[in-house]
Amino acid sequence: MGKPTTETFDLKTYLAEGKAKVEAALDRALPVVYPERIYEAMRYSLLAGGKRLRPILCLSSCQAVGGSEAIALPTACAVEMIHTMSLIHDDLPAMDDDDYRRGKLTNHKVYGDDVAILAGDGLLAYAFEFIAVETKDVPADRLIRVVARLGRAVGAAGLVGGQVVDLESEGKPDIPLETLHFIHNHKTAALLEASVVCGAILAGADEDAIARLSRYAGNIGLAFQIIDDILDITSSSEVLGKTAGKDLKAQKATYPSLWGLEESKRQARQLTDEAVAQLAPFGDRAVPLAAIAEFIVSRDR
């Protein structure tokens, strides 16, 4: 049997198995205790499904540089807790005011704005606690780097900063490309990049490997957003599991609105090719990361 390639690698099974591991770990991580309402609200969004790409990328990156899945699983779960927080808050009436997420009513539609805000806050705080308490057999200096990297990715230098510029840009479809890049490099790509880089840090990767994986993740993060923008135009709410066409309705600048659909697809393809090229030194162990990059650029939801 030959060595695996992105063409022969069974990504569907790999993603399904990774998703099952992550979701089982998330379920165990967050039991319902008193006060039940807040834990139920946290679990409602955390266990609502989704692709679980960020935690799977964290696990895959750790293994690509010779680490084990076990040492990365707590951080992978934490990444999904942080991502879920961002979705809960993003859907609030004061932000995007969305009714559906992952095919279900959004958190605030079920639990109210007040509990939804607190559920997001609870998940964000618990994510860092979970890394510190649950990660085993990893030197403390690596854990500190992981916590710092995730903190930066989610704060004003990352996700929060991107969201602020996104809100300021609403109703201004003529914003420049540099501003659009800033929004999505911070709002979308920052946490995805941190997921990949943190997996490598936990495994003790050297600085060259971390830099390569950072470039890989930054590229697929931007490609992911470009495809998201394309799907908002070309897909339906039923397929996406969230409201389609909302970018156009909100007069948001998107990559298709600046580049058109065909150029947007070309740019996403180029970013993906450049991302995969960064993986060459890791050999066979990086086949899952390469396959995930191809999946991102070809997905339909």
Secondary structure, DSSP 8 states (H G I E B T S, - for coil): -----TTTS-HHHHHHHHHHHHHHHHHHH----SSHHHHHHHHHHHTS----HHHHHHHHHHHHTT--HHHHHHHHHHHHHHHHHHHHHHTSTTTT--SEETTEE-HHHHH-HHHHHHHHHHHHHHHHHHHHHH--S--HHHHHHHHHHHHHHHSTTTHHHHHHHHHHHTT-TT--HHHHHHHHHHHTHHHHHHHHHHHHHHTT--HHHHHHHHHHHHHHHHHHHHHHHHHHHHS-HHHHSS-TTHHHHTT---HHHHH-HHHHHHHHHHHHHHHHHTTGGGGGGGHHHHHHHHHHHH---
